[in-house]
Amino acid sequence: MFGIFSLLRAFQRNWQVLCISVLVLASVLWLGTFFFVRGSMLMENELKDKLRTTAAVAAMQFDPKVIGSISGKSSMQTPAFRDVVERLKRTRQTIPNIRFAYIMRKTADANTLEFVADADSLATEKELDVNHNGLVEPDEEGSYPGDPYDISEIPAMQGPAFEGAAVDDNFTHDQWGILITGYAPIRDASGKPVAVLGMDMVANDYIALSRRIFSPVAFLLLCVVALILASFIAFFLRSRRIEVLKRVNRERSGLLLLAMHQIGSPLTIIRWSLEELKDQMESGSLKQAVTDHAKYADQAIEQLTGILDELKEASQVDTGTLEYHGEWTSLKDIIAGVMPTLQPELRRRKQTITQDVDPTLGLSLDRKLIAGVLRELLINAMTFSHDGASVTITAKHGGKCVLVEIADHGCGMPKKDIPRMFEKFTRGTNAHLYQPNGNGLGLYIAKGIIERAGGEIWIKSTEAQGTTVTFTLPC
């Protein structure tokens, strides 16, 4: 029972993958069968067209006057009859796979035709003994002038064969193998049909070829290919599902770390400040305590506000609701507006920011959002560079866009981290050595803003050598 429940749970977890795999397998098999049937039909039509054409050409060599002069078995001794039989024999010998060739004409009975001549009409007993048993059996005998032939079950000979080249709809199976018959009328000078030429073609080779096209081995191979394809798709979908689950787990872990450290630290400061205020109230030195702890509380609230703002922006990027209001402005002016907010940290770290910005760069931008991206990237470059280092920001025309580049010579990041750096709650594996506090949302939000603006953003980094972040903005 436990094994059954385990299978049911596994099916519930992976039912979509299984359904898609089964659908792919069924589709491949269906397509294989369809193309086999379609191929067989095309081959059959080609065979019938060939037989129609062959019969029509062969019928042209017979003189309708000669055909009209043959009547009854008494005509078998005439030169005309011998000539017709010889022509039928040559037709059979010349055209591959023709087993029987004969000429028939109408009688008073609409369901009965009579033979005019047969390629075997003058054959010897030895020639007629096809199975070489020493006897000419009834089905080995030739047909002779005046012999009746029932056509009640042969639609093609009841009319179409006398009107133009025609072929039986179905194959015939008898002791000679698998046959298909073609017909063509023999017309007099006025175009009136006086008889019809019939040719029975052996279709064994065609049937064998059709079977080879879709032999058991080919069918098995098709099943194996379909199974491999379905397995590959199932593996791919399952891998994607696992990757999504890993990403969800990373985001969950990021949220937990954010709650424990980024939010926990400011809350601890506020709680500690309140406790200190209570103690100071009891000791009487309240004024200085309020001043000091109000400062700490303000810093903690500012930190919490920043975290909440980043979470809000990350949510807007997720849902596609990030509002972007473009206005014509100078990129150099936006950078100049960001620089004063960085000066205190630059002085503390004794760092410099070198600018190489084309002053003519004007484009439609959301000043606030693009300024936020620049500030985030510059702070990252400063944070992960040593004291006294220089950070470079370059902005120039790049064809149909503006190319902005922020480069540092700091710690860089491991190569394996680069593909994931724009995911939520993701930081470089060495980032904690330089900045213990960080929520991994900055680059994710920056990417969302740049893409919302119609640009692209990417990172190049070498561990222990530095990092370059580049983004484009459409002109």
C-alpha positions as CSV (number, residue, x, y, z in Angstrom):
1,M,0.0,0.0,0.0
2,F,2.8,2.4,0.9
3,G,4.4,1.8,-2.6
4,I,1.0,2.6,-4.3
5,F,0.6,5.8,-2.3
6,S,4.2,6.8,-3.2
7,L,3.5,6.3,-6.9
8,L,0.3,8.3,-6.6
9,R,2.1,11.2,-4.9
10,A,4.8,11.0,-7.6
11,F,2.2,11.1,-10.3
12,Q,0.5,14.1,-8.7
13,R,3.8,16.0,-8.5
14,N,4.8,15.2,-12.1
15,W,1.5,14.8,-13.9
16,Q,2.1,17.7,-16.2
17,V,5.5,16.3,-17.3
18,L,4.0,12.8,-17.8
19,C,1.1,14.1,-19.8
20,I,3.3,16.2,-22.1
21,S,5.7,13.2,-22.5
22,V,2.8,10.9,-23.5
23,L,1.4,13.6,-25.8
24,V,4.8,13.9,-27.6
25,L,5.1,10.1,-27.9
26,A,1.6,9.9,-29.3
27,S,2.2,12.8,-31.7
28,V,5.4,11.3,-33.1
29,L,3.8,7.9,-33.6
30,W,0.8,9.6,-35.2
31,L,3.0,11.6,-37.5
32,G,5.0,8.4,-38.4
33,T,1.8,6.6,-39.2
34,F,0.4,9.5,-41.2
35,F,3.5,9.9,-43.3
36,F,3.6,6.1,-43.9
37,V,-0.1,6.1,-45.1
38,R,0.5,9.2,-47.1
39,G,3.6,7.8,-48.7
40,S,1.8,4.5,-49.5
41,M,-1.0,6.5,-51.2
42,L,1.5,8.5,-53.2
43,M,3.3,5.4,-54.3
44,E,0.0,3.7,-55.2
45,N,-1.2,6.7,-57.2
46,E,2.2,6.9,-59.0
47,L,1.9,3.2,-59.9
48,K,-1.6,3.6,-61.2
49,D,-0.6,6.7,-63.3
50,K,2.3,4.7,-64.7
51,L,0.0,1.8,-65.6
52,R,-2.6,4.1,-67.3
53,T,0.0,5.8,-69.4
54,T,1.6,2.5,-70.4
55,A,-1.8,1.0,-71.4
56,A,-2.7,4.1,-73.4
57,V,0.6,4.0,-75.3
58,A,0.4,0.2,-75.9
59,A,-3.2,0.5,-77.2
60,M,-2.1,2.8,-80.0
61,Q,-0.1,0.0,-81.8
62,F,-3.3,-2.0,-82.5
63,D,-5.2,-1.5,-85.8
64,P,-9.0,-1.2,-85.0
65,K,-9.8,-2.7,-88.5
66,V,-7.7,-5.8,-87.7
67,I,-9.4,-6.1,-84.3
68,G,-12.8,-6.0,-86.0
69,S,-11.8,-8.8,-88.4
70,I,-11.2,-11.2,-85.6
71,S,-14.3,-13.1,-84.6
72,G,-14.5,-16.6,-83.0
73,K,-11.9,-19.3,-82.8
74,S,-11.9,-19.8,-86.5
75,S,-9.9,-16.5,-86.7
76,M,-7.0,-18.0,-84.8
77,Q,-5.5,-19.3,-88.1
78,T,-5.5,-15.9,-89.8
79,P,-2.4,-13.7,-90.1
80,A,-4.3,-10.8,-88.5
81,F,-4.9,-12.8,-85.3
82,R,-1.3,-14.0,-85.2
83,D,-0.1,-10.4,-85.6
84,V,-2.3,-9.2,-82.7
85,V,-1.1,-12.0,-80.4
86,E,2.6,-11.3,-81.3
87,R,2.1,-7.6,-80.5
88,L,0.5,-8.6,-77.1
89,K,3.5,-10.9,-76.4
90,R,6.0,-8.1,-77.2
91,T,4.0,-5.7,-75.0
92,R,4.3,-8.1,-72.1
93,Q,8.0,-8.8,-72.7
94,T,8.8,-5.1,-73.2
95,I,7.0,-3.6,-70.2
96,P,8.4,-4.7,-66.8
97,N,6.1,-6.7,-64.4
98,I,3.3,-7.3,-67.0
99,R,1.9,-10.8,-66.4
100,F,-1.1,-10.8,-68.7
101,A,-2.0,-8.7,-71.8
102,Y,-5.3,-9.2,-73.7
103,I,-7.9,-7.4,-75.8
104,M,-11.7,-7.6,-75.2
105,R,-14.8,-6.0,-76.7
106,K,-18.4,-5.5,-75.7
107,T,-21.2,-8.0,-76.2
108,A,-25.0,-7.7,-76.1
109,D,-24.8,-8.3,-72.3
110,A,-23.6,-5.2,-70.4
111,N,-22.0,-7.4,-67.8
112,T,-20.1,-9.6,-70.2
113,L,-17.2,-8.9,-72.5
114,E,-15.6,-11.3,-75.0
115,F,-11.9,-11.9,-75.7
116,V,-10.5,-10.8,-79.0
117,A,-6.9,-12.1,-78.3
118,D,-4.6,-13.0,-75.4
119,A,-0.8,-13.0,-75.3
120,D,-1.1,-16.7,-74.5
121,S,-3.7,-17.6,-77.1
122,L,-1.0,-19.3,-79.3
123,A,1.3,-20.5,-76.6
124,T,2.3,-24.2,-76.5
125,E,1.4,-26.5,-73.6
126,K,4.9,-26.2,-72.3
127,E,4.7,-22.4,-72.3
128,L,1.3,-22.5,-70.6
129,D,2.6,-24.9,-67.8
130,V,3.8,-22.1,-65.5
131,N,4.0,-24.2,-62.4
132,H,5.9,-26.9,-64.4
133,N,3.8,-29.8,-63.1
134,G,3.4,-31.3,-66.6
135,L,-0.3,-30.3,-66.9
136,V,-2.0,-27.2,-68.2
137,E,-4.4,-26.4,-65.4
138,P,-7.6,-24.4,-66.0
139,D,-6.1,-21.2,-64.6
140,E,-3.1,-21.6,-66.8
141,E,-5.0,-21.9,-70.1
142,G,-5.0,-19.0,-72.5
143,S,-8.0,-17.1,-73.6
144,Y,-9.4,-17.4,-77.2
145,P,-11.5,-15.3,-79.5
146,G,-15.1,-15.2,-78.4
147,D,-14.5,-16.5,-74.9
148,P,-16.8,-14.6,-72.5
149,Y,-15.6,-12.8,-69.5
150,D,-17.9,-11.6,-66.6
151,I,-17.2,-8.0,-65.6
152,S,-20.1,-7.6,-63.2
153,E,-17.7,-7.1,-60.3
154,I,-15.1,-5.0,-62.3
155,P,-16.4,-1.4,-62.4
156,A,-13.6,-0.1,-64.5
157,M,-14.5,-2.4,-67.4
158,Q,-18.2,-1.5,-67.3
159,G,-17.5,1.9,-68.9
160,P,-14.4,3.9,-67.8
161,A,-12.0,1.5,-69.7
162,F,-13.9,2.3,-73.0
163,E,-13.8,6.0,-72.3
164,G,-10.2,6.5,-71.5
165,A,-7.2,5.0,-69.7
166,A,-8.3,3.5,-66.4
167,V,-7.1,1.4,-63.5
168,D,-8.8,-1.0,-61.1
169,D,-9.4,0.6,-57.7
170,N,-8.1,-2.4,-55.8
171,F,-5.3,-4.9,-56.0
172,T,-6.2,-8.6,-56.9
173,H,-4.6,-11.5,-55.0
174,D,-4.4,-14.8,-56.8
175,Q,-1.9,-17.6,-57.5
176,W,0.1,-15.2,-59.7
177,G,0.7,-12.9,-56.8
178,I,-0.7,-9.4,-56.2
179,L,-2.0,-7.8,-59.5
180,I,-3.4,-4.5,-60.6
181,T,-5.0,-4.1,-64.0
182,G,-4.9,-1.1,-66.3
183,Y,-7.0,-0.5,-69.4
184,A,-7.0,1.7,-72.5
185,P,-9.5,1.8,-75.4
186,I,-8.6,1.0,-79.0
187,R,-10.5,3.5,-81.2
188,D,-11.3,3.6,-84.8
189,A,-10.8,6.6,-87.1
190,S,-13.9,8.4,-85.8
191,G,-12.7,8.0,-82.2
192,K,-15.3,5.3,-81.3
193,P,-13.9,2.5,-79.0
194,V,-14.0,-0.9,-80.7
195,A,-12.2,-2.8,-78.0
196,V,-10.2,-2.4,-74.8
197,L,-6.6,-3.4,-74.1
198,G,-6.1,-4.9,-70.6
199,M,-2.7,-5.3,-68.8
200,D,-2.3,-7.1,-65.5
201,M,0.7,-5.8,-63.7
202,V,2.4,-7.7,-60.9
203,A,2.5,-5.4,-57.8
204,N,4.5,-7.6,-55.5
205,D,7.5,-5.3,-55.7
206,Y,5.4,-2.3,-54.8
207,I,3.8,-4.1,-51.8
208,A,7.2,-5.2,-50.6
209,L,8.6,-1.7,-50.9
210,S,5.6,-0.3,-49.0
211,R,6.2,-2.8,-46.2
212,R,9.9,-2.0,-46.1
213,I,9.1,1.7,-45.6
214,F,7.2,0.8,-42.5
215,S,8.7,-2.5,-41.5
216,P,8.6,-3.7,-37.8
217,V,12.2,-2.6,-37.5
218,A,11.3,0.9,-38.7
219,F,8.2,1.0,-36.5
220,L,10.4,0.0,-33.5
221,L,12.9,2.6,-34.4
222,L,10.2,5.3,-34.6
223,C,8.9,4.2,-31.2
224,V,12.5,4.4,-29.7
225,V,13.0,7.9,-31.3
226,A,9.6,9.0,-29.9
227,L,10.4,7.6,-26.5
228,I,13.8,9.3,-26.4
229,L,12.3,12.6,-27.5
230,A,9.5,12.3,-24.8
231,S,12.1,11.4,-22.2
232,F,14.3,14.4,-23.1
233,I,11.3,16.7,-22.9
234,A,10.3,15.2,-19.6
235,F,13.8,15.6,-18.3
236,F,14.0,19.2,-19.5
237,L,10.6,20.1,-17.9
238,R,11.6,18.4,-14.7
239,S,14.9,20.2,-14.6
240,R,13.1,23.5,-15.1
241,R,10.7,22.6,-12.3
242,I,13.6,21.8,-10.0
243,E,15.4,25.1,-11.0
244,V,12.2,27.0,-10.2
245,L,11.9,25.3,-6.8
246,K,15.6,26.2,-6.1
247,R,14.9,29.8,-7.0
248,V,11.9,29.9,-4.8
249,N,14.0,28.4,-2.0
250,R,16.7,31.0,-2.6
251,E,14.1,33.8,-2.4
252,R,12.6,32.3,0.7
253,S,16.0,32.1,2.3
254,G,16.7,35.7,1.2
255,L,13.6,36.9,2.8
256,L,14.4,35.1,6.0
257,L,17.9,36.6,6.1
258,L,16.4,40.0,5.3
259,A,14.0,39.6,8.3
260,M,16.7,38.3,10.6
261,H,19.5,40.7,9.8
262,Q,18.5,43.7,7.7
263,I,15.2,44.3,9.5
264,G,16.3,42.7,12.8
265,S,19.2,45.1,13.4
266,P,17.3,48.4,13.1
267,L,14.5,46.9,15.4
268,T,17.2,46.0,17.9
269,I,18.6,49.5,17.9
270,I,15.1,51.0,18.4
271,R,14.3,48.6,21.3
272,W,17.7,49.3,22.9
273,S,17.2,53.0,22.5
274,L,13.8,52.9,24.2
275,E,15.2,50.8,27.1
276,E,18.1,53.3,27.5
277,L,15.6,56.2,27.6
278,K,13.7,54.5,30.4
279,D,16.8,54.1,32.4
280,Q,17.8,57.7,31.8
281,M,14.4,58.9,32.9
282,E,14.9,57.2,36.2
283,S,18.4,58.7,36.6
284,G,17.3,62.3,35.6
285,S,19.7,62.9,32.7
286,L,16.9,62.8,30.1
287,K,17.7,65.6,27.7
288,Q,21.0,64.3,26.5
289,A,19.7,60.7,26.3
290,V,16.7,61.8,24.2
291,T,19.1,63.6,21.8
292,D,21.4,60.6,21.4
293,H,18.8,57.9,21.1
294,A,16.6,59.9,18.8
295,K,19.6,60.0,16.5
296,Y,20.0,56.2,16.7
297,A,16.3,55.7,16.1
298,D,16.3,58.0,13.1
299,Q,19.1,56.0,11.6
300,A,17.3,52.7,12.2
301,I,14.0,54.1,10.8
302,E,15.9,55.4,7.7
303,Q,17.4,51.9,7.3
304,L,14.0,50.2,7.6
305,T,12.5,52.7,5.1
306,G,15.2,51.9,2.6
307,I,14.6,48.2,2.9
308,L,10.8,48.7,2.5
309,D,11.4,50.9,-0.5
310,E,13.6,48.3,-2.1
311,L,11.0,45.5,-1.4
312,K,8.3,47.7,-2.9
313,E,10.4,48.3,-6.1
314,A,11.3,44.6,-6.3
315,S,7.6,43.8,-6.1
316,Q,6.8,46.3,-8.9
317,V,9.6,44.8,-11.1
318,D,8.1,41.3,-10.4
319,T,4.5,42.3,-11.3
320,G,5.5,44.7,-14.2
321,T,3.8,47.6,-12.5
322,L,7.0,49.8,-12.2
323,E,6.0,53.3,-13.3
324,Y,8.5,54.9,-15.6
325,H,8.0,58.6,-16.6
326,G,10.4,59.7,-19.3
327,E,11.3,63.4,-19.7
328,W,14.0,64.9,-21.9
329,T,17.1,65.5,-19.7
330,S,20.9,65.5,-19.7
331,L,22.5,62.3,-18.4
332,K,25.4,64.4,-17.1
333,D,22.9,66.4,-15.0
334,I,21.5,63.2,-13.5
335,I,25.0,62.0,-12.6
336,A,25.8,65.5,-11.1
337,G,22.7,65.2,-8.9
338,V,23.8,61.8,-7.6
339,M,27.4,62.8,-6.7
340,P,26.6,65.0,-3.5
341,T,24.8,62.0,-1.9
342,L,28.1,60.0,-2.2
343,Q,30.5,62.6,-1.0
344,P,30.4,61.7,2.8
345,E,31.2,58.0,2.0
346,L,33.9,59.0,-0.6
347,R,35.6,61.2,2.0
348,R,35.5,58.5,4.7
349,R,37.0,55.9,2.3
350,K,39.3,58.5,0.7
351,Q,38.0,57.3,-2.7
352,T,37.4,59.2,-5.9
353,I,35.0,58.9,-8.8
354,T,36.4,59.8,-12.2
355,Q,33.8,60.9,-14.8
356,D,34.1,60.7,-18.6
357,V,30.6,61.7,-19.7
358,D,29.7,63.3,-23.0
359,P,28.0,66.6,-22.0
360,T,25.8,66.5,-25.2
361,L,24.0,63.3,-24.1
362,G,20.4,64.2,-23.9
363,L,17.6,61.6,-23.9
364,S,14.2,60.8,-22.5
365,L,14.7,59.4,-19.0
366,D,12.9,58.9,-15.7
367,R,15.3,61.1,-13.6
368,K,14.5,59.5,-10.3
369,L,14.7,55.9,-11.4
370,I,17.9,56.3,-13.5
371,A,19.5,58.3,-10.6
372,G,18.6,55.4,-8.3
373,V,20.4,52.9,-10.7
374,L,23.5,55.1,-10.9
375,R,23.6,55.5,-7.1
376,E,23.2,51.7,-6.6
377,L,26.0,50.9,-9.0
378,L,28.4,53.5,-7.7
379,I,27.8,52.5,-4.1
380,N,28.5,48.9,-5.0
381,A,31.7,49.9,-6.8
382,M,32.8,52.0,-3.7
383,T,31.8,49.3,-1.2
384,F,33.8,46.5,-2.9
385,S,36.9,48.6,-3.6
386,H,39.7,49.3,-1.1
387,D,40.2,52.6,0.6
388,G,41.8,55.2,-1.6
389,A,40.6,53.5,-4.8
390,S,39.2,55.2,-7.9
391,V,35.9,54.4,-9.6
392,T,35.2,55.4,-13.2
393,I,31.9,56.2,-14.8
394,T,31.8,56.6,-18.6
395,A,28.9,57.6,-20.8
396,K,29.0,57.8,-24.5
397,H,27.0,57.3,-27.7
398,G,26.9,53.6,-28.8
399,G,25.1,53.6,-32.2
400,K,21.4,53.8,-31.5
401,C,21.8,53.9,-27.7
402,V,23.8,55.5,-24.9
403,L,26.4,53.3,-23.3
404,V,27.0,53.8,-19.6
405,E,29.8,52.0,-17.8
406,I,30.8,51.9,-14.1
407,A,34.2,50.2,-13.5
408,D,36.2,49.6,-10.3
409,H,39.4,47.8,-9.4
410,G,38.1,46.1,-6.3
411,C,37.6,42.6,-5.1
412,G,35.6,41.4,-8.2
413,M,33.6,38.2,-7.9
414,P,33.9,34.5,-8.8
415,K,33.1,33.6,-12.4
416,K,30.4,31.2,-11.2
417,D,28.4,34.0,-9.5
418,I,28.1,36.3,-12.5
419,P,25.1,34.5,-14.3
420,R,23.0,34.9,-11.1
421,M,23.9,38.4,-10.0
422,F,20.6,39.9,-11.3
423,E,18.4,37.5,-9.5
424,K,16.5,38.4,-6.3
425,F,18.3,38.1,-3.0
426,T,21.5,37.1,-4.7
427,R,25.0,38.4,-3.7
428,G,28.5,37.3,-4.7
429,T,29.8,34.5,-2.5
430,N,32.6,36.8,-1.4
431,A,30.4,39.8,-0.7
432,H,30.1,39.2,3.0
433,L,33.8,39.8,3.4
434,Y,33.4,43.4,2.4
435,Q,29.8,44.2,3.3
436,P,28.1,41.9,5.9
437,N,24.8,43.7,5.4
438,G,23.1,43.4,2.1
439,N,19.8,42.1,0.8
440,G,20.7,41.2,-2.8
441,L,17.9,43.3,-4.3
442,G,19.9,46.3,-5.7
443,L,21.0,44.7,-9.0
444,Y,17.7,43.0,-9.5
445,I,15.8,46.3,-9.2
446,A,18.5,48.1,-11.4
447,K,18.0,45.5,-14.1
448,G,14.2,45.9,-13.9
449,I,14.5,49.7,-14.3
450,I,16.9,49.5,-17.2
451,E,14.8,47.0,-19.1
452,R,11.7,49.1,-18.4
453,A,13.5,52.0,-20.0
454,G,14.2,49.8,-23.1
455,G,17.9,49.1,-22.4
456,E,20.1,46.2,-21.3
457,I,22.5,45.6,-18.4
458,W,25.3,43.2,-17.9
459,I,28.4,42.5,-15.7
460,K,32.0,41.6,-16.4
461,S,34.1,40.8,-13.4
462,T,37.4,39.1,-12.5
463,E,38.0,38.0,-8.9
464,A,40.6,40.2,-7.2
465,Q,40.8,42.5,-10.2
466,G,37.6,44.4,-10.4
467,T,34.1,44.6,-11.8
468,T,32.5,46.6,-14.7
469,V,28.8,47.0,-14.9
470,T,27.5,48.3,-18.3
471,F,24.0,49.3,-19.3
472,T,22.4,50.9,-22.4
473,L,19.6,53.4,-22.7
474,P,17.8,54.0,-26.0
475,C,18.4,57.3,-27.7
